[in-house]
Amino acid sequence: MSLTIGDAPFGSRPGSFNFTRTGPDRVLYLEDSPRWVRGELAGETIVSSKRAKLLHETGHLPVYYFPRDDVRMDLLVPTDHHSHCPLKGDASYWSIGTSDNAAWTYPDPIEGAPPIKDLVAFYWRKLDHWYEEDEEVFVHARDPYHRVDILPSSRHVKVSLEGVVLAETSRPRVLFETGLPPRYYIPREDVRMDLLTASDLQTQCPYKGTASYWGDDLVWSYEDPIRAAADIKGLLAFFNERVDLEVDGELEERPKTRWSPK
C-alpha cells in the first residue's frame, strides 16, 4: 500500500519507504534514514551504520533497524528470550556482555509487515552512548517528524505559586514542541533565584540535551543544550502544570500532562 503526500507516493520510491496500515488507528512504516548512526557499549562500537532504517509505529517511539553487516554480531550472544508483536511477528534476542537481551531481530516477520527481516534493533538505554553523525543523542532515537521551535517573544509572562511571584519577564523565549504545551524560558535575571534551591535531579531529552532543576524540581534549565536548542541556554522554564502562569495578563489553564500533580 502506498501513502501519498502531495504528488509523490511513498510507495513509488523504491527502498525508501514502506507503509502498512493495520487498522483505522494503527500505522506501521519503515523508512531509510540518511543519518550515520552509531552505538557504543563499554568503549566498543557495537553498531555503525549509514544504511539505518527507522521504524515508526502508532503509539511508540521510532526505532532504528540496522543491517547485520553494520553490527558487531561477533559481540552478540543469542538468548532464549522471545517476544511476539501482532504487527511484526516473533522476535529473537541477543545479549551484549552484561547487557541482557539488548538487541532483537525478526527472523520471519508476518505477512504484511515492513521488510525488517533479519535487521537488528537495540534497546536505546542498554547501550552507553548513541550518536547521529557526531552528536550524542539521549533517551531514544529522534523522530524526524517531531518539531522543536524556539522563538523570541515580547509577551509579558508572570509565574506565581501560592501568591508568590517567582518570575516575571517581557523577554521570554517560547519553546513549541510537538505534543507538549508551550514552555516559556525566562532569563535568570528575571527569576527569583533566591526563592529556589538547586536539586540533584537531572533529566535528558533527545531534542534539547541535559536539564538541571531547582525549587522542588519545579523549574529547569539547559545549561549546555545541544546546538539545535542553543537559544534556551541558561534560561529557566517552569512546569505550566504546577504553577500559576499569566501571559499578557491572562491566567493560563494548567495543562494536563504526565508532569501534572498526582
Phi and psi in degrees as a GROMACS rama.xvg file:
@    title "Ramachandran Plot"
@    xaxis  label "Phi"
@    yaxis  label "Psi"
@TYPE xy
-107.744  149.397  SER-2
-114.117  128.601  LEU-3
-107.289  129.26  THR-4
-121.641  120.106  ILE-5
64.7995  -127.466  GLY-6
-103.736  5.91933  ASP-7
-114.62  100.251  ALA-8
-70.321  126.273  PRO-9
-58.2614  -34.9447  PHE-10
-64.6356  -14.2624  GLY-11
-93.5095  4.72987  SER-12
-105.434  90.608  ARG-13
-55.1024  128.809  PRO-14
77.8435  -2.57555  GLY-15
-102.812  -26.5237  SER-16
-153.763  131.026  PHE-17
-130.232  124.606  ASN-18
-119.475  131.823  PHE-19
-130.542  127.131  THR-20
-105.082  120.76  ARG-21
-104.905  1.99808  THR-22
167.543  174.049  GLY-23
-62.7673  -24.9595  PRO-24
-119.334  17.5303  ASP-25
-135.042  118.129  ARG-26
-129.423  139.755  VAL-27
-133.865  124.088  LEU-28
-147.811  153.161  TYR-29
-122.312  133.024  LEU-30
-136.355  152.905  GLU-31
-68.5634  141.033  ASP-32
-106.43  132.826  SER-33
-81.6799  -0.652058  PRO-34
-89.2276  145.322  ARG-35
-81.2517  117.937  TRP-36
-117.163  132.262  VAL-37
-133.767  145.194  ARG-38
-130.259  138.864  GLY-39
-125.387  148.09  GLU-40
-143.077  126.853  LEU-41
51.864  39.4923  ALA-42
82.7144  -4.28613  GLY-43
-101.484  138.776  GLU-44
-79.6211  113.161  THR-45
-87.2831  -35.5067  ILE-46
-143.056  137.784  VAL-47
-144.351  111.967  SER-48
-140.256  137.114  SER-49
-110.084  15.6726  LYS-50
-129.212  26.8797  ARG-51
-66.8258  151.91  ALA-52
-118.783  147.157  LYS-53
-114.465  121.44  LEU-54
-97.668  124.408  LEU-55
-108.003  136.657  HIS-56
-141.703  130.901  GLU-57
-51.9026  127.752  THR-58
85.7183  1.87801  GLY-59
-129.846  156.273  HIS-60
-71.3853  151.968  LEU-61
-66.2367  150.929  PRO-62
-131.593  132.364  VAL-63
-78.1242  138.817  TYR-64
-121.699  136.53  TYR-65
-122.823  144.723  PHE-66
-62.3719  145.065  PRO-67
-59.4867  -32.9128  ARG-68
-63.5039  -18.3444  ASP-69
-97.6172  4.43655  ASP-70
-117.09  140.675  VAL-71
-75.1086  75.191  ARG-72
-62.0725  -22.4761  MET-73
-67.6663  -17.285  ASP-74
-96.7051  -5.4465  LEU-75
-97.2068  133.343  LEU-76
-114.564  120.913  VAL-77
-63.9655  145.802  PRO-78
-120.76  175.817  THR-79
-87.0425  0.93041  ASP-80
-77.2762  138.678  HIS-81
-140.819  154.719  HIS-82
-140.906  162.226  SER-83
-123.847  132.691  HIS-84
-117.411  125.698  CYS-85
-65.5932  -15.7079  PRO-86
-97.5705  -19.1327  LEU-87
-124.923  -32.0191  LYS-88
119.838  -151.064  GLY-89
-97.9701  129.452  ASP-90
-102.909  141.734  ALA-91
-109.665  151.773  SER-92
-123.686  156.691  TYR-93
-130.014  149.128  TRP-94
-100.64  156.226  SER-95
-129.033  107.603  ILE-96
59.1284  -124.05  GLY-97
-91.3312  3.51509  THR-98
-91.5878  98.6301  SER-99
-73.5277  138.701  ASP-100
46.6607  48.5555  ASN-101
-83.3684  -21.329  ALA-102
-133.072  155.645  ALA-103
-147.395  164.366  TRP-104
-147.585  160.878  THR-105
-110.193  96.1914  TYR-106
-68.1051  -23.4821  PRO-107
-146.096  74.4978  ASP-108
-60.565  154.28  PRO-109
-70.3038  159.338  ILE-110
-61.0488  134.155  GLU-111
94.9643  -11.9222  GLY-112
-74.0252  156.161  ALA-113
-59.7471  162.314  PRO-114
-76.1162  75.466  PRO-115
-105.646  8.05822  ILE-116
-53.0942  123.031  LYS-117
67.7557  0.102266  ASP-118
-70.0263  148.888  LEU-119
-108.391  132.434  VAL-120
-121.735  158.508  ALA-121
-130.793  147.319  PHE-122
-71.2809  121.282  TYR-123
-54.9433  -45.1632  TRP-124
-76.1951  -9.18425  ARG-125
-87.2838  -4.60653  LYS-126
-107.426  156.839  LEU-127
-76.3739  -40.2681  ASP-128
-143.501  143.184  HIS-129
-128.372  145.218  TRP-130
-134.323  139.632  TYR-131
-109.838  118.465  GLU-132
55.092  -123.755  GLU-133
-110.123  17.9062  ASP-134
-108.801  129.701  GLU-135
-70.6982  140.953  GLU-136
-119.375  127.594  VAL-137
-101.301  153.333  PHE-138
76.296  -57.2745  VAL-139
-161.539  167.463  HIS-140
-61.2712  142.265  ALA-141
-73.3604  139.688  ARG-142
-89.6613  118.433  ASP-143
-65.0577  -11.2103  PRO-144
-102.256  6.72825  TYR-145
-94.5199  124.839  HIS-146
-107.52  144.126  ARG-147
-130.956  113.968  VAL-148
-115.813  129.137  ASP-149
-115.72  116.669  ILE-150
-122.092  134.163  LEU-151
-68.7279  147.749  PRO-152
-145.125  154.617  SER-153
-110.593  16.6169  SER-154
-61.3375  147.971  ARG-155
-90.1083  119.645  HIS-156
-120.014  129.149  VAL-157
-128.913  130.938  LYS-158
-114.909  126.01  VAL-159
-133.167  157.686  SER-160
-144.169  120.132  LEU-161
52.7453  40.9752  GLU-162
84.6252  -5.07585  GLY-163
-98.9991  125.679  VAL-164
-76.795  122.047  VAL-165
-99.0033  -26.2266  LEU-166
-160.305  149.123  ALA-167
-155.021  129.383  GLU-168
-154.387  158.038  THR-169
-122.469  22.1115  SER-170
-139.845  48.1328  ARG-171
-75.7816  163.541  PRO-172
-106.164  127.029  ARG-173
-99.7154  124.802  VAL-174
-104.463  117.069  LEU-175
-104.437  119.328  PHE-176
-127.981  136.716  GLU-177
-50.0616  125.122  THR-178
82.2029  1.50074  GLY-179
-125.52  156.375  LEU-180
-68.571  156.487  PRO-181
-57.7189  140.977  PRO-182
-113.622  131.74  ARG-183
-100.422  113.39  TYR-184
-95.8872  127.028  TYR-185
-118.387  136.163  ILE-186
-57.7204  142.576  PRO-187
-58.4089  -32.1395  ARG-188
-65.4618  -18.7676  GLU-189
-101.375  12.2244  ASP-190
-117.142  139.996  VAL-191
-78.4647  76.3611  ARG-192
-62.5551  -24.4977  MET-193
-67.0739  -15.1537  ASP-194
-97.6052  -1.12762  LEU-195
-117.259  133.856  LEU-196
-105.821  133.848  THR-197
-63.1843  144.034  ALA-198
-108.782  160.997  SER-199
-84.0333  -8.26224  ASP-200
-69.1346  137.421  LEU-201
-135.004  141.48  GLN-202
-130.432  162.376  THR-203
-124.908  146.409  GLN-204
-131.715  132.339  CYS-205
-66.0179  -19.3794  PRO-206
-102.074  -9.52678  TYR-207
-132.864  -34.8727  LYS-208
123.431  -144.171  GLY-209
-105.864  128.839  THR-210
-106.593  142.474  ALA-211
-109.341  156.935  SER-212
-128.052  157.545  TYR-213
-140.183  167.259  TRP-214
56.9026  62.7105  GLY-215
53.941  38.0936  ASP-216
59.8618  32.3712  ASP-217
-89.041  -24.9755  LEU-218
-135.253  145.582  VAL-219
-138.739  166.044  TRP-220
-149.927  146.675  SER-221
-100.988  100.085  TYR-222
-73.4379  -27.9725  GLU-223
-141.892  69.6841  ASP-224
-69.4152  165.959  PRO-225
-66.0202  164.166  ILE-226
-60.0812  -34.7766  ARG-227
-65.5331  -20.0795  ALA-228
-114.064  23.861  ALA-229
-59.9857  -24.5577  ALA-230
-71.6654  -8.81135  ASP-231
-108.589  10.3935  ILE-232
-55.3937  121.879  LYS-233
78.0369  -6.90256  GLY-234
-81.3231  158.88  LEU-235
-115.638  141.823  LEU-236
-127.49  146.163  ALA-237
-108.989  147.687  PHE-238
-67.0531  111.961  PHE-239
-54.9307  -28.0429  ASN-240
-70.0061  -17.1433  GLU-241
-128.513  4.54029  ARG-242
-131.043  169.025  VAL-243
-92.0408  117.047  ASP-244
-114.311  119.236  LEU-245
-108.341  129.378  GLU-246
-122.515  118.722  VAL-247
52.4343  42.0619  ASP-248
81.9442  -0.897872  GLY-249
-110.03  130.707  GLU-250
-74.5752  122.371  LEU-251
-78.2668  144.408  GLU-252
-72.0222  136.36  GLU-253
-68.6707  124.354  ARG-254
-71.1494  156.452  PRO-255
-101.555  109.606  LYS-256
-139.073  -175.402  THR-257
-68.2419  -12.3359  ARG-258
-95.9866  2.46566  TRP-259
-68.5734  149.973  SER-260
-57.3464  141.88  PRO-261
